[in-house]
Amino acid sequence: MDRYAVCSNPEVRHDFLLLFDVTDGNPNGDPDAGNLPRVDPETMEGLITDVCIKRKVRNYVALTRGDREGSGYEIYVNEKGIALNTLHKQAYENKNTPPAPGDDGRQFESTGKKQDIEVVNAVRARMCRRFYDVRMFGAVMTTGVNAGQVRGPVQMTFARSVSPIVPMDVTITRVAITDPKDMEVKSEDGKEAQGGKRTEIGRKPMVPYALYVARGFFSAPFARSTGVSRADLELFWEALEKMWDLDRSASRGYMACRGLYVFSHRSEVGSAPAHVLFDRLEARLREGTQAPRAFGDYVVYLNDRDLPEGVTLTRLVGDA
């Protein structure tokens, strides 16, 4: 049976749990705190923004689908991408947009933010067809060239660590000197002398280990308005599972997906509150563990007994 058979139906509601961890890395630095890993200052639990997680999804889709123009899998919020108003203008001109019934392919003229609502709706639909992240996550496209607003069907919370973390700021050195003047030492008579700077000091923020839990939601009504397909939803689950191996960097350390659990409802409005389903997950330190340094230091259990009527659980990653 297709592992995505139930959880990739875009016509019903889905709630999901994502577990991932980091070892000796900085998963999401805070620029207001010297780029140290983000923390809740009252509990010292680690935080990772939803924007950070969505960025990894976008990068995975761009890498695996080639980001070809007109494919329907281009990325709107792209690193080092084209100016957004240029993309809006292309939608007005019907460039690089997958065709769709009901769209006669007419070209429109942008008159700025004050635009005819029927034109904006047509351009908005073209943006949804062209860009995967607009269909899934939504976008505010009411800039100089008005392409409307989209409320995406996929929403996520900040990820929060199961245990408090201790952010570290490790001192590092390098032998490559930035400024050639630092390599020279002048004597009192102005002549060049031996010596000079041989190394430079730097900092590397990191956390020794942390296990994070993020919660997410998929809305069928919003998916219908943006045109999300079964293939789109399958790709999203695939990205959450595999994007970590395509996102390696020296600063992020070792990150891995440890669990991906999807609660699928029978209808688009759902059969149970999300918090009731999420409360079935229990993650705690093993007895006697003081400072966790590996996933095995935790006990993770997801209660799948007596699920509410109309709810199906799919375990895409993890056997908790």
Summary of the structure (lengths in Angstrom):
residues: 320
radius of gyration: 24.3
end to end distance: 20.8
largest distance: 88.6
contacts: 942
relative contact order: 0.22
helix: 26%
strand: 32%
